[in-house]
């Protein structure tokens, strides 16, 4: 008879998760997660991007590390000093490994980012999410964010 697998509750799962700043040695795991988000990247590209995200007091790339020392999620947050609103932070990207979703890891990352932003004097936090990402929209709504605007995004290659 096979041993019965223990299913972790979200609270048990949280106990094994550590939120910390990303390191260059995380690049391969971050790259894998970028692919899950729909933005494929090579580990060397991620390592280079991590080096360019500066200054550290204006940006934070946070990772969620499992008790097995595997990066199972990341969040990039930055301070946005804008003319039209008080100082705010923006979630530039957030992804949790598809096998780890709905277990509280995203909430831990979001809380850590909000705390980081408060520490820099930000008065609010904003996030943009593709209209197709309904699950993400529900996540943000559950965590107190309000849908306040719908807009189109435009891009110009340079």
Secondary structure, DSSP 4 states (H G I P E B T S, - for coil): -PPPPPPPPHHHHHHT-EEEE--GGGHHHHHHHHHHHT----HHHHHHHHHHS--TTTEEEEEEE-TTS-EEEEEEEEEE--SSSSSEEEEEEEEE-TTTTTSSHHHHHHHHHHHHHHTTT-SEEEE---TT-HHHHHHHHHTT--------------
